[in-house]
Amino acid sequence: MSHALIRRRRAVVSDGVGMFAGDTTAVSAQGARIVDADGRELIDFAGGIGVMNVGHCHPEVVAAISAQAQRLLHACIHVATYEPYVELCEALVRLLPHGGPTKAMLVNSGAEAVENAVKIARQATGRSAIVCFEGAFHGRTLLGMSLTAKSAYKRGCGPFAPEIYRVPFPSAFREGRSEDALVAEHLRRFEERFVLGPVPAEHVAAVIIEPVQGEGGFVVAPPDYLRGLAEICTRHGILLVLDEVQTGFCRTGRWAAFEHAGVVPDLSTWAKSMGGGLPIGAVLGRAEVMDAARPGTIGGTYGGNPVACAAALATLRVMEREDLNARAAEIGSMVRARFERLRQEHDVVGDVRGLGAMMAIELCHDRDPARPATEVTAAAVARCRAQGVLVITAGAFGNIIRVLSPLVISNAELERGLEVIGSSVADAAKELATP
Ligand SMILES: *Cc1c(COP(=O)(O)O)cnc(C)c1O
């Protein structure tokens, strides 16, 4: 029973391990459906936070895991070279070239990928400062958390890592201006800061940015902004690190969200959907940048575990064969159309945005970005769960509903989920309306 399991959790699991979807439980899952501890089926719009792009328990991924588990469970890449690690790096640099010879290193999580990208960038440039963004999420290790913006995730955990400088992320909705108007000004001010302070360009090793902010609320960096940023970085000898942990591997309709902007980063970070459900991540980069890391400065005991590599290789094969990039684009346009309709019908829906199948709505009173409808959002997602649709929120104010469903979701499941989100938002807004 869900109730009993949650009671046992509360007794022994730290309260600090947040529960972002109420008392939801999971016993088994397949495709886009989860079965909870009461035997109830949920349509999954969360994908374990954007991890299940190929769907839960994809048979090919499960078979690869079990075959590898019988051959070699662990060796440690620093101790012995095994083929799955090398083969996965070959696949990654083939799918995601960084403008010339490209190399990779494997890790266990997104935060670890970010940590290692920063260490590589510092060694490659001989500089220490890192520029990151308001609204950013880069993980919960101490450096990852230092780069993360959301204060609710950081309270009481400092002091944070030094030499981190934060700049605004362009947001058409929040700033109430068109993208074109935003881009030039944000780029001008970005570069101006190197002169006005707080840090000269010659001290900056890297700029790290999510091409679409994930936890920050699916805010899409305008393509011209990313291109301008890349150009500024090149001019000042700064490395551009794109954090693709949430956007990567077909979510936005491409292998990398940066492909939409035609930008090639110096380094990039990956995890979440890469392992089809097993914990694995990667740092990719231009070969000479990746090789600037001295032996022994990056890596770890488990990074690129053989079973996780086999799962990732199977995951990439499924993504290629089933053309999940094309499917993500299809899902994205279905979701966008339904969300646009919802916005026209309800003035609590302030914004509809996203890229590919990474779509969200932002709920605000009278569509005013300064008045986040946090309670309406919480009530709406609770109503969704009660009706068998698992969705999660995003954004500093928790007023954004995001779609991260598996890309193997059927049209019927998707339509059902969108119907439930639509009626839940409408009912929650009505229930909480101030007379
Ligand atoms: C989730 C996420 C991370 C952190 O990944 P973990 O595997 O949770 O450590 C880093 N960056 C982005 C953009 C993310 O969405």
The ligand as an SDF file (V2000), in Angstrom:
LIG
                    3D

 15 15  0  0  0  0  0  0  0  0999 V2000
   19.2330   17.5470  -13.2920 C   0  0  0  0  0  0  0  0  0  0  0  0
   20.2300   18.5050  -13.7610 C   0  0  0  0  0  0  0  0  0  0  0  0
   21.5420   18.5150  -13.2560 C   0  0  0  0  0  0  0  0  0  0  0  0
   21.9690   17.6230  -12.1310 C   0  0  0  0  0  0  0  0  0  0  0  0
   21.9060   16.2820  -12.4750 O   0  0  0  0  0  0  0  0  0  0  0  0
   21.9360   15.1650  -11.3180 P   0  0  0  0  0  0  0  0  0  0  0  0
   22.0430   13.8870  -12.0790 O   0  0  0  0  0  0  0  0  0  0  0  0
   20.6770   15.3200  -10.5420 O   0  0  0  0  0  0  0  0  0  0  0  0
   23.1380   15.4490  -10.4920 O   0  0  0  0  0  0  0  0  0  0  0  0
   22.4490   19.3880  -13.8070 C   0  0  0  0  0  0  0  0  0  0  0  0
   22.1000   20.2170  -14.8030 N   0  0  0  0  0  0  0  0  0  0  0  0
   20.8500   20.2550  -15.3100 C   0  0  0  0  0  0  0  0  0  0  0  0
   20.5350   21.1850  -16.4360 C   0  0  0  0  0  0  0  0  0  0  0  0
   19.8690   19.4080  -14.7900 C   0  0  0  0  0  0  0  0  0  0  0  0
   18.6190   19.4510  -15.2810 O   0  0  0  0  0  0  0  0  0  0  0  0
  1  2  1  0
  2  3  1  0
  2 14  2  0
  3  4  1  0
  3 10  2  0
  4  5  1  0
  5  6  1  0
  6  7  2  0
  6  8  1  0
  6  9  1  0
 10 11  1  0
 11 12  2  0
 12 13  1  0
 12 14  1  0
 14 15  1  0
M  END
$$$$
